[in-house]
Amino acid sequence: MPLLRQALPGAEGRVALRLRPAGRLAGPPPRRRLARALLQDAAETGGGAVFDTTSGEMLLLGAMPGAARRAAAALATLAGPDMQPATLWTLPQDAKALLAWAATAQLAGPEPTILAPAEGLAGLEARLDALPADRVLRHRHLIRPGAAVPGRGRRLRLSRPALATMLGPLAADPDLMAHAADRLAARLLPGLALWARDLPGRRLLPLPRGVLPPPTALPGLIGVLPLAAAADPALPAWREALAARGWDLALEGLDAAALALLTAGGLPADLLLLRWSPALEDRAGLAALRGLPPERLVLTGCDGPAALALAARLGAFATGPAAEAA
């Protein structure tokens, strides 16, 4: 209840989705992990967060309506006919019903860590340094659907919704969010690079802006920056310095709308992370991707067969809940 009361003032136009796993989703742990991955993917699309309750229910809070509905539809397909319908609350209209449910629901595990706004910016970096890494890191597999020899890889990334939950009201400042993400990426990068060293395939890791990672002699390490970094005139030179240390560069944040505004092939990156949506299958979306080498593309947020089919058609890598289940 306290968590929801804190979140509701900033949730106008968003939704909450309550899932009561049943049918096949109530079975082995991998099925539940897949259900949670679908909810987490919907949360990442629209800045929401996913919470587990002691009764086994899951709550997707603060998501965009379309992303929540797509997640609910995918979960219904996975669970089969025995699944209880998901409950969708539109905010703030349905806040009373959501709070009535929350009055008896209990979070599983520790309460989410929130950096108290009363402390302001004083000591913020020390508090960020104290955040447990598993609260803000998300892990995804990379696959190459349809390839004769399917490529594999891993991606570790910082979850902006998880970070926003921990920052509380401070997350309303986009510059502060960017600073927090950079601080965490700089702190975690040496350990992540060591973790990724012995893994096969491509390994995508978050990079802090302006900070070079440790040198490596092993191929396949790729640092990821947001698409906004492409506007920095210094990025091409920084990419060369990155390559001198044995790293490639990826840019994330491309989607169907962005493809209509820029020439993807001209972006200064070895890899482009493209957010899946049905709009990519339109004529304009496919035309914008024509001519891009398949090895430069990763389709992210793949939540079903249509997304994997497009990745296979493009010859691209894929990541997301559907890739986890493949």
ZAKE-282251 format. One line per 10 residues: number of its first residue (from 1); their letters; for each residue x negated, y, z negated of N, C-alpha, C. Coordinates in steps of 0.2 Angstrom, whole numbers, plus 5000, padded with zeros to 4 digits. Atoms other than C-alpha are relative to their C-alpha. Layout:
ZAKE-282251
NUM> A> X:Y:Z:X:Y:Z:X:Y:Z  ...
This chain:
ZAKE-282251
1> MPLLRQALPG> 4996:4994:5000:5000:5000:5000:4996:5006:5000  5004:4994:5000:4987:5013:4996:4996:5001:5007  5003:5000:4994:4978:5009:5012:5004:5003:5005  4996:4997:4996:4993:5012:5022:5002:5007:4999  4998:4993:5001:4998:5028:5014:4995:5004:5002  5006:4995:4997:4981:5035:5018:5000:5000:5007  5001:5000:4993:4982:5029:5036:5006:5003:5004  4994:4997:4997:5000:5035:5040:5000:5007:5003  5000:4994:4998:4997:5053:5041:4997:5001:5007  5003:4999:4994:4986:5051:5056:5002:4995:5006
11> AEGRVALRLR> 4999:5005:4995:4995:5037:5065:5006:5001:5004  4994:4999:4996:5009:5046:5074:4999:4998:5007  5001:5003:4993:5012:5038:5091:4997:4994:5000  5003:5007:5000:5003:5022:5086:5005:4995:4997  4996:5005:5003:5010:5006:5080:4996:4995:4995  5003:5005:5004:5007:4992:5068:5003:4993:5002  4997:5006:4997:5009:4974:5073:4998:4995:4994  5001:5005:5006:5012:4960:5059:5000:4993:5004  5000:5007:4998:5007:4942:5064:5000:4995:4995  4999:5006:5005:5013:4927:5055:4998:4994:5004
21> PAGRLAGPPP> 5002:5006:4996:5002:4913:5063:5004:4994:4998  4996:5007:5001:5012:4897:5066:4999:4997:5007  5001:5004:4994:5012:4884:5079:4993:4998:5001  5007:5002:4999:4995:4881:5087:4995:5005:4997  5005:4995:5003:4988:4897:5079:4999:4999:4993  5001:5001:5007:4991:4890:5062:4996:4994:4999  5004:5006:5001:4980:4875:5065:4993:5001:4999  5007:5000:5002:4961:4873:5066:4998:5008:5000  5003:4993:5001:4950:4889:5061:4999:5003:5007  5001:4996:4994:4945:4892:5079:5006:5003:5003
31> RRRLARALLQ> 4994:4997:4998:4963:4895:5084:5001:5007:4997  4998:4994:5004:4965:4908:5070:4994:5005:5002  5005:4995:4998:4948:4916:5075:5002:5003:5007  4998:4998:4993:4955:4917:5093:5005:5006:4999  4994:4995:5001:4971:4926:5087:4997:5006:4997  5003:4994:5002:4960:4938:5077:4996:5004:5005  5004:4997:4994:4949:4941:5092:5005:5004:5004  4996:4997:4996:4964:4946:5102:5003:5007:4996  4998:4994:5004:4970:4958:5088:4995:5005:5000  5006:4996:5001:4953:4965:5086:4999:5004:5007
41> DAAETGGGAV> 5001:4997:4993:4952:4968:5105:5005:5006:5001  4995:4995:5000:4968:4978:5104:4998:5006:4996  5002:4994:5004:4962:4988:5090:4994:5004:5003  5005:4997:4997:4946:4992:5099:5002:5005:5006  4997:4996:4994:4956:4999:5114:5003:5006:4997  4997:4993:5002:4965:5012:5104:4998:5002:4993  5002:4997:5006:4956:5015:5088:5003:4997:4994  4996:5003:5006:4966:5003:5076:4995:4996:4996  5004:5004:5004:4960:4991:5063:5004:4994:4999  4997:5006:5001:4964:4973:5059:4999:4998:4993
51> FDTTSGEMLL> 5001:5002:5007:4967:4967:5041:5004:4993:4999  4998:5007:5002:4970:4949:5034:5004:5001:4993  4997:5000:5007:4982:4946:5019:4999:4993:4997  5001:5007:5004:4981:4932:5006:5005:4995:5002  4995:5005:4998:4997:4924:5013:4999:4997:5007  5002:5003:4993:4988:4921:5030:5003:5005:5006  4998:4995:4995:4997:4936:5039:4994:5004:5002  5005:4995:4997:4987:4948:5050:5004:5006:5002  4997:4994:4999:4991:4966:5052:4995:5004:5005  5003:4995:4996:4985:4977:5067:5003:5007:4999
61> LGAMPGAARR> 4998:4993:5002:4986:4995:5061:4997:5005:5004  5003:4994:4996:4985:5011:5071:4998:4999:5007  5002:5002:4993:4984:5003:5088:5005:5004:5005  4996:4998:4994:4991:5010:5105:5005:4995:5001  4994:5005:4999:5008:5003:5109:4999:4995:5005  5001:5005:4994:5003:4995:5126:4995:4995:4998  5004:5005:5002:4988:4987:5118:5002:4995:4995  4997:5004:5005:4998:4980:5104:5005:4995:5003  4995:5004:4997:5011:4973:5115:4997:4995:5004  5003:5005:4996:4999:4965:5127:4997:4994:4995
71> AAAALATLAG> 5003:5004:5004:4990:4957:5112:5006:4995:4997  4995:5005:5003:5007:4950:5105:5002:4995:5006  4998:5005:4995:5012:4943:5122:4994:4994:5001  5005:5005:4999:4995:4934:5124:5000:4995:4994  4999:5005:5006:4997:4927:5106:5006:4995:5001  4994:5004:4999:5014:4921:5110:4999:4994:5005  5002:5006:4995:5007:4911:5125:4995:4995:4997  5005:5004:5003:4993:4904:5115:5003:4996:4994  4997:5003:5006:5004:4899:5100:5005:4995:5002  4995:5004:4998:5018:4891:5109:5006:5001:4997
81> PDMQPATLWT> 4993:4998:5002:5036:4890:5105:5001:5000:4993  4999:5000:5008:5034:4887:5086:4998:5007:4997  5003:4994:5004:5026:4904:5083:5006:5005:4998  4995:4996:5002:5037:4916:5073:4998:5007:5004  5002:4993:4996:5039:4933:5083:4996:5005:4996  5004:4995:5003:5027:4946:5079:5005:5006:4999  4996:4994:5001:5034:4962:5071:4996:5006:5002  5003:4994:4998:5031:4978:5079:5003:5006:4997  4997:4994:5003:5033:4994:5069:4997:5006:5004  5002:4994:4997:5032:5011:5078:4999:5006:4995
91> LPQDAKALLA> 5002:4995:5005:5024:5025:5068:5001:5007:5003  4998:5001:5007:5030:5036:5060:5007:4997:4999  4993:5002:5001:5048:5030:5063:5001:4994:4996  4999:5006:5004:5046:5013:5055:4996:5000:4994  5004:5000:5006:5035:5018:5041:5003:4997:4994  4997:5003:5006:5048:5014:5028:5000:4993:5000  5000:5007:5000:5049:4996:5034:4993:4997:4999  5007:5003:5001:5030:4994:5035:4998:5001:4993  5002:4999:5007:5028:5001:5017:5004:4995:4996  4996:5005:5004:5042:4989:5011:4996:4994:5001
101> WAATAQLAGP> 5004:5006:4999:5032:4975:5018:4993:5000:4996  5007:4999:5003:5015:4982:5011:5001:5000:4992  4999:5000:5008:5023:4983:4993:4998:4993:4997  5001:5007:5003:5021:4964:4991:4994:4997:5004  5005:5003:4996:5007:4961:5004:4993:5001:4996  5007:4999:5003:4989:4959:4997:4995:4998:5005  5006:5001:4995:4973:4961:5007:4996:4994:4998  5005:5006:5001:4962:4945:5008:4993:5003:5000  5007:4998:5001:4944:4948:5002:5000:5007:4997  5001:4993:5003:4937:4965:4996:5004:5005:5004
111> EPTILAPAEG> 4997:4994:4997:4946:4981:4999:4995:5003:5005  5005:4996:4996:4939:4991:5014:4996:5005:4997  5004:4994:5003:4925:5002:5010:5001:5006:5003  4999:4994:4998:4929:5020:5012:4996:5005:4997  5004:4995:5002:4917:5034:5011:5004:5006:4997  4996:4995:5003:4925:5046:4999:4999:5007:5003  5001:4993:4997:4929:5063:5007:4998:5005:4995  5001:4995:5005:4927:5072:4991:4992:5001:4999  5007:4999:5001:4908:5069:4992:4998:5004:5006  5002:4996:4994:4908:5078:5009:4994:4997:5003
121> LAGLEARLDA> 5006:5003:4996:4892:5077:5019:4994:4999:4996  5006:5001:5004:4881:5077:5004:4999:4992:4999  5002:5007:5001:4872:5060:5003:5003:4995:5005  4996:5004:4995:4882:5054:5019:4995:4995:5003  5005:5004:4997:4866:5046:5027:4999:4994:4995  5002:5006:5004:4862:5036:5011:5006:4996:4999  4994:5004:5000:4880:5030:5010:5001:4996:5006  5000:5004:4994:4879:5024:5028:4995:4995:5000  5005:5005:5001:4863:5015:5024:5002:4995:4996  4998:5005:5005:4872:5006:5010:5006:4996:5003
131> LPADRVLRHR> 4995:5004:4998:4886:4999:5021:4998:4993:5003  5002:5007:4998:4885:4980:5024:5001:5000:5008  5000:5000:4993:4881:4977:5042:5006:4996:5003  4994:5004:4997:4895:4964:5044:5007:5003:5000  4994:4996:4999:4908:4977:5041:5001:5004:5006  4999:4995:4994:4904:4987:5056:4997:4996:5007  5002:5003:4994:4896:4974:5068:5005:4995:5003  4996:5004:4996:4906:4964:5081:4996:4995:5005  5004:5005:4996:4900:4948:5090:5004:4998:5006  4997:5003:4994:4905:4943:5108:4996:4996:5004
141> HLIRPGAAVP> 5003:5003:4995:4900:4930:5120:5001:5003:5007  5000:4998:4993:4896:4934:5138:5000:4994:5004  5000:5005:4995:4901:4922:5152:5000:5002:5007  4999:4998:4992:4901:4922:5171:5005:4995:5003  4995:5005:4998:4917:4914:5176:5000:4999:5008  5000:5002:4993:4918:4905:5192:4993:4999:5003  5006:5001:4998:4899:4904:5194:4998:4993:5000  5002:5007:4999:4891:4888:5200:4996:4998:4994  5004:5001:5007:4879:4889:5185:5002:5006:4996  4998:4994:5003:4888:4900:5173:4995:5003:4995
151> GRGRRLRLSR> 5005:4997:5004:4877:4913:5165:5003:5001:4993  4997:4999:5007:4879:4915:5146:4996:5006:4997  5003:4995:5003:4874:4929:5134:5004:5002:4994  4996:4998:5006:4879:4938:5118:5000:5008:5000  5000:4993:5001:4884:4955:5113:5002:5002:4993  4999:4997:5007:4883:4964:5096:5001:5007:5001  4999:4993:4999:4891:4981:5095:5003:5002:4993  4997:4997:5006:4896:4993:5082:5008:5002:5001  4993:4999:5000:4915:4994:5079:5002:5007:4998  4998:4993:5002:4921:5012:5080:5006:5000:4995
161> PALATMLGPL> 4994:5000:5004:4938:5008:5072:4998:4998:4993  5002:5002:5007:4929:4999:5057:4996:5005:4997  5004:4994:5002:4917:5014:5056:5005:5005:4997  4995:4994:5002:4932:5026:5056:5003:4998:4993  4997:5002:5006:4940:5016:5042:4996:5001:4994  5004:4999:5006:4925:5017:5031:4998:5008:4999  5001:4993:5001:4922:5036:5035:5006:5003:4997  4994:4997:5002:4940:5039:5031:5002:5007:5003  4998:4993:4996:4946:5058:5035:4994:5003:5003  5006:4997:4996:4928:5062:5040:5000:4997:5007
171> AADPDLMAHA> 5000:5003:4994:4931:5051:5055:5003:5005:5005  4996:4996:4995:4942:5065:5063:4995:5005:5003  5005:4996:4997:4926:5074:5067:4996:4996:5005  5004:5005:4995:4919:5066:5084:4993:5001:4999  5007:5000:5001:4902:5073:5081:4997:4996:4994  5002:5003:5006:4901:5066:5064:5000:4992:5001  4999:5007:4998:4907:5049:5071:4994:4998:5004  5006:5001:4996:4893:5050:5084:4994:4999:4996  5006:5000:5004:4880:5054:5071:5000:4994:4995  5000:5006:5004:4886:5040:5060:4998:4993:5004
181> ADRLAARLLP> 5002:5006:4996:4885:5027:5074:4993:5000:5002  5007:5000:4998:4868:5033:5079:4996:4998:4994  5004:5001:5006:4862:5032:5061:5000:4992:4998  4999:5007:5001:4869:5014:5059:4996:4996:5005  5003:5003:4995:4862:5009:5076:4992:5000:4999  5008:5000:5002:4844:5015:5071:4998:4996:4995  5002:5004:5005:4845:5006:5055:5000:4993:5001  4999:5007:4999:4851:4990:5062:4996:4997:5006  5003:5002:4994:4841:4989:5078:4994:4995:4999  5005:5005:5001:4825:4981:5072:5002:4993:4998
191> GLALWARDLP> 4998:5006:5002:4834:4967:5064:5004:4996:5005  4996:5003:4994:4846:4964:5079:4995:4998:5005  5005:5002:4995:4831:4964:5091:4997:4993:4998  5003:5007:5002:4823:4950:5080:5005:4995:5001  4995:5005:5000:4839:4941:5079:5001:4997:5008  4998:5001:4993:4842:4942:5098:4994:4996:5004  5006:5003:4997:4824:4936:5102:5000:4993:5003  5000:5007:4999:4827:4918:5102:5006:4997:5004  4994:5002:4996:4844:4918:5111:4999:5000:5007  5001:5000:4993:4846:4913:5129:5005:5005:5003
201> GRRLLPLPRG> 4995:4996:4996:4854:4924:5142:4999:5007:4999  5000:4993:5002:4858:4942:5141:5002:5002:4993  4998:4998:5007:4858:4950:5124:5001:5008:5000  4998:4993:5000:4867:4967:5123:5000:5003:4992  5000:4998:5007:4863:4977:5107:5001:5008:5000  4998:4993:5000:4869:4995:5102:4993:5004:4999  5006:4995:5001:4855:5009:5104:5002:5006:4997  4999:4993:5003:4854:5025:5094:4998:5004:5006  5002:4995:4995:4853:5040:5106:4993:5003:4998  5007:4997:5001:4835:5046:5108:4995:4996:4996
211> VLPPPTALPG> 5005:5004:5004:4827:5032:5098:4998:4994:5005  5002:5006:4996:4817:5019:5108:4999:4994:4995  5000:5006:5004:4818:5001:5102:4993:4997:5000  5007:5003:5000:4803:4990:5098:4999:4996:5006  5002:5003:4993:4793:4983:5113:5002:4993:4999  4999:5008:4999:4797:4965:5119:4997:4998:5006  5003:5003:4994:4789:4954:5131:5005:4995:5003  4995:5005:4998:4805:4943:5133:5006:5004:5004  4994:4997:4996:4818:4947:5147:5006:4999:4997  4993:5001:5002:4836:4949:5144:5002:5005:4994
221> LIGVLPLAAA> 4998:4996:5005:4836:4962:5130:5003:5007:5004  4997:4995:4997:4848:4976:5135:5003:5005:4995  4997:4995:5005:4852:4992:5125:5006:5003:5003  4994:4998:4998:4869:4999:5126:5001:5007:4997  4998:4993:5002:4874:5018:5126:5007:5002:5003  4994:4997:4998:4890:5027:5128:5000:5003:5007  5000:4997:4993:4895:5033:5146:4998:5007:4999  5002:4993:5000:4893:5051:5140:4993:5001:5000  5008:4999:4999:4874:5048:5139:4998:5002:5007  5002:4999:4993:4874:5049:5158:5000:5007:5002
231> ADPALPAWRE> 5000:4992:4999:4877:5068:5157:4994:5003:4998  5007:4997:5003:4860:5070:5148:4995:5000:5006  5005:5000:4995:4847:5076:5161:4994:4996:4999  5006:5003:5002:4834:5067:5151:5001:4992:5000  4999:5007:5000:4842:5050:5153:4996:4996:5005  5004:5004:4996:4833:5044:5168:4993:4999:4998  5007:5001:5003:4816:5047:5160:5000:4996:4994  4999:5004:5006:4822:5039:5144:5001:4993:5002  4999:5007:4998:4827:5024:5154:4994:4997:5002  5006:5002:4998:4810:5023:5161:4996:4998:4994
241> ALAARGWDLA> 5004:5002:5006:4802:5023:5144:5003:4994:4997  4997:5006:5002:4815:5010:5139:4997:4994:5004  5003:5005:4995:4809:4999:5154:4993:4998:4998  5007:5001:5001:4791:5001:5149:4999:4996:4993  5000:5004:5006:4796:4993:5132:5003:4993:5001  4997:5006:4999:4804:4978:5141:5007:5000:4999  4993:5000:5001:4822:4983:5139:5003:5003:5006  4995:4997:4995:4836:4987:5151:5005:5004:4997  4996:4995:5003:4849:5000:5149:5007:4998:5003  4993:5000:4998:4868:4998:5149:5004:5006:4998
251> LEGLDAAALA> 4995:4995:5002:4882:5011:5149:5007:4997:4999  4993:5003:5002:4899:5007:5141:5005:5006:5000  4995:4994:5000:4915:5017:5143:5004:5001:5007  4997:4999:4993:4919:5015:5162:5007:4996:4999  4993:5003:5000:4938:5011:5165:5002:5002:5007  4998:4999:4994:4949:5012:5180:5001:5008:5001  5000:4993:4999:4952:5031:5177:4993:5003:5001  5006:4997:4999:4934:5035:5176:4997:4998:5007  5003:5002:4993:4930:5025:5192:5003:5005:5005  4998:4995:4995:4941:5038:5201:4997:5007:5000
261> LLTAGGLPAD> 5003:4993:5001:4931:5053:5195:4992:5000:5001  5007:5000:4999:4913:5047:5197:4998:4994:5005  5003:5005:4996:4902:5036:5208:4996:4995:4996  5003:5004:5005:4898:5021:5197:4993:4997:5002  5006:5002:4998:4884:5015:5208:4994:5004:4999  5006:4995:5001:4874:5031:5205:4999:5001:4993  5002:4999:5007:4874:5030:5186:4993:4997:4999  5006:5002:5001:4857:5028:5179:5000:4994:4995  5000:5005:5005:4859:5011:5171:4999:4993:5004  5001:5006:4997:4854:4993:5174:5007:4996:5000
271> LLLLRWSPAL> 4994:5003:5001:4871:4987:5168:5006:5005:4999  4994:4996:5001:4889:4994:5168:5005:4996:4997  4995:5004:5004:4902:4989:5155:5006:5003:5002  4994:4997:4997:4919:4991:5163:5006:4997:4996  4994:5002:5004:4935:4990:5153:5005:4997:5004  4995:5003:4996:4947:4978:5160:5007:5003:4999  4993:4998:5000:4965:4984:5164:5003:4997:5007  4997:5002:4993:4977:4978:5178:4999:5005:5005  5001:4995:4995:4974:4995:5186:4993:4999:5004  5006:5002:4996:4957:4988:5192:5001:4996:5006
281> EDRAGLAALR> 4998:5005:4995:4966:4976:5203:5003:5004:5006  4997:4996:4995:4974:4991:5213:4994:5001:5005  5005:4998:4994:4966:4996:5230:4995:5005:4998  5005:4995:5001:4958:5011:5223:4994:4998:4995  5005:5002:5005:4950:5002:5208:4995:4995:5004  5004:5005:4996:4943:4988:5220:4995:5004:5004  5004:4996:4996:4937:5001:5232:4994:5003:4996  5005:4997:5004:4927:5010:5218:4995:4995:4998  5005:5005:5002:4918:4994:5214:4997:4996:5006  5003:5004:4994:4914:4988:5232:4993:5003:5000
291> GLPPERLVLT> 5007:4998:4999:4896:4988:5235:4995:5000:4993  5004:5001:5006:4891:4986:5216:4997:4993:5000  5003:5007:5001:4879:4971:5214:5004:4997:4994  4997:5004:5005:4888:4958:5203:4996:5000:4994  5004:5001:5006:4874:4957:5191:4999:5006:4996  5000:4994:5004:4876:4975:5186:5007:5001:4996  4994:5000:5003:4894:4972:5180:5002:4996:4994  4997:5004:5005:4901:4966:5164:5007:5003:4999  4993:4998:5001:4920:4966:5162:5002:4999:4993  4998:5001:5007:4925:4969:5144:5007:5000:4998
301> GCDGPAALAL> 4993:5000:5002:4941:4967:5134:5004:4995:5004  4996:5005:4996:4946:4952:5145:5004:4996:4995  4995:5003:5005:4962:4946:5136:5004:4995:5003  4996:5005:4997:4969:4933:5148:4997:4998:5007  5003:5003:4993:4967:4923:5165:4999:5006:5005  5000:4995:4994:4970:4939:5176:4993:5003:4999  5007:4997:5001:4954:4947:5168:4995:4996:5002  5005:5004:4998:4944:4932:5170:4999:4999:5008  4999:5001:4993:4950:4929:5188:4997:5006:5004  5004:4994:4997:4944:4947:5192:4993:5000:4999
311> AARLGAFATG> 5008:5000:5001:4927:4945:5184:4997:4994:5005  5003:5005:4995:4925:4929:5195:5000:5002:5007  4999:4997:4994:4931:4938:5210:4994:5005:5002  5005:4995:4999:4918:4952:5207:4993:4997:4999  5007:5003:5002:4904:4939:5202:4997:5003:4994  5002:4996:5006:4903:4949:5186:5000:4996:4993  5000:5003:5006:4900:4944:5168:5007:5002:4997  4994:4998:5003:4915:4944:5156:4999:4999:4993  5000:5000:5007:4918:4947:5138:5006:5002:4997  4993:4998:5003:4933:4948:5126:5003:4993:4998
321> PAAEAA> 4997:5006:5003:4945:4936:5118:5001:4994:5005  5000:5005:4995:4948:4926:5134:4994:4996:5001  5006:5002:4999:4930:4924:5136:4998:4995:4994  5002:5004:5006:4928:4917:5118:5003:4993:5001  4996:5006:5000:4941:4904:5122:4998:4995:5006  5002:5003:4994:4933:4899:5139:4995:4994:4999
